[in-house]
Amino acid sequence: MSIRINDLTVRFKNGVVAVNKASLEIPKGIYGLLGENGAGKTTLMRVLTTVLKQTEGMVSLDGILYNEGNYEKIQKKIGYLPQEIDLYPNLTVKECLVYMGGLSGVARNDLEQRIPYYLEKTSLTEHQNKKMRQLSGGMKRRVGLIQALLNNPDFLIIDEPTTGLDPEERIRIRNLLVDFSKDRTVLFSTHVVEDLAATCTQLAIMKKGSFLYSGSVSGLLENAKGCVWNCTVQNAEEARLLEANYSISSKQYVENGIHMKVLSKGKPNENCVLDNDITLEDAYIYLTNS
């Protein structure tokens, strides 16, 4: 299973180009998607889920071209968790999942097996008889994720799946996605860089409708090697000077001053020491601000 995108362009009626001649191949496993708000991630996912038709370019799923004649065939192969999801407020969790599974064409006997399994995996078993309107935002996200998994999709597209979840829930969801991706493709779009660091080895970074980077996480980390510095300054004025001239990936007040992680090709000042423990967040910020 692979998804191929060639010279994809999406242009809206008002002339705004949300995706601009983007090319990408998404392999099996979890594939991360990073980018600032407005980078084009949601538009890309709407094309991949057949919600939006591309203006130019070619997209294929397992060799099936994205065109209106193939949309029904493609839709049977995908599951989708959008960033904003509004599930039936007057239904219970279980009723909602049964209904949505039915809409996706999942057989009743399959639903009877899959719903309890995913309720347990997402720690929602004890909440299955609550009305959807009674759930917290994080619980609703978990129900939304379950509905995306019910048709056992070959290609799962998820937008911010851990929003509103506490740390333990986030880890549980990440582990579920890793297990699910063993023989499938998962496109994982998020602002939480830590989630991608814990789940995927391949990712793409979007900015202004194009891909700044696509490839391995290790390759992205290598790109920032020699450009991450630990600096401790004595006061806020020195800190502001660094912030005015460099990208800063972290800042902490410590006993002897203010510790900052500074991203720069050259040594920012004589008090800075090269940091070889580069995080994915460091590498992402370095790339997008270079």
C-alpha angles and dihedrals in degrees: 000000000000136000119219124198120186125185091332115187127179116189121178125216091257089060097255112142106213096174120026122199092314121177125189142149117214112200132198116293130039113330118190126221119197133176144125122270109289094024092122100257097125092046090051091051092048089056092048091052092048091243090117129034118226119242094216139355136047133281125182135182114204088335095313111124119228106245133126092262090059100039095099091051091048094047090059089059099049139071122196136198108185123203091248117040127172111194123188104287097201096051124084118245092258094045090050093051093046090050095047092044088054091051088054091053096249113157116248094240090052090051090051088059102036101045096058090044094054094039088058093045091053096041093244100118093103090048098049094106095050119105113253090241089061094059128100120242091259092052091050089053090054092050088049090053091051092053089053090053099045097089090052091237125206089215120037118191116193128180116200096334095173098051110132095011125127119237095266092048091049091054091047092051092046091052091048090053092048091053092046093051095058094103099010143060122258122187105203114194116185147142090219102093091186090065092058093044088056098046117027142051096192129053147156129220121211129201126172093347098310136089114256091183140004124176142062126351088230090055091053091050090049089054090062095045111127092015102084117088135184112219131177116197128187103227147010093264092060089046092052090051091056092045091052093054106031144035111259120205097183141010129189135173109230135175095269099040137290119332115210135179106218126195114214140133089227132042107279095211141338093270094059122102124199113254115214094181095087119180127207088248091056091050093046094050091045092053097045093047099041 
